[in-house]
Structure formats: structure tokens, C-alpha cells
């Protein structure tokens, strides 16, 4: 494991410990992270790697906000002219 990977693993562990004190689970954090990354337009394969999912089929973990959906429809409309 490289230095930056150890640092990130340590930060993740600290975040997990803090969240447990608030009644959250690792799954809660993973679910939230997956949703936020998708909303920011991060490519699905990148989200998969960051959140350690085994496949890109993460639909049940993501909840896309109404604003993101409206923005997507507007972009499609702009492409269509």
C-alpha cells in the first residue's frame, strides 16, 4: 500500500469511527458517497472504484436529486436543439 493510500485508509477509518458515534453505519456512508459522486457527474466506473462496488450496477444505492434530473433533461434538450 502506498503512502497516499494509507493516509486515505486512515481518514476513512476515522470517519467511520465518528459516524458510528452518531448511529451511522459504513453502509450508510457508502450509500451517501455513491449518491453524491453520481450527482456530481463522476463517471460510474470511477464511482465504482472509489466506493468499492464489485460492479457498476449501483442503482439501488443511488438517489439522484430532482435538480440533477432537471439539469440532465436541459442538457439533453440543448443537444437536440
Phi, psi and omega in degrees: 000131180282167184302312182295328177292321177295320180297314180294322178297320178295318178296320178297317179298316178298316179298319180296317179297316179298318182293324178298325178293340179258007178085013178262152177254167175302320179301319177301314181294319180296317179300311180297315180298317180300315179298312183295319179296317178297319179298329180278359177083017178292134180305142186304320181294329177290317177300317179303315182292318182294320186263005175062033174282148181284335179220174178276002179277081186246019186304322183290344180266347185254143175228107183270131184289160179301321180298318180296318179295317178298315178299320180296317179296320178297320178294321177297315178301320180295324179291319181290338178089000000 
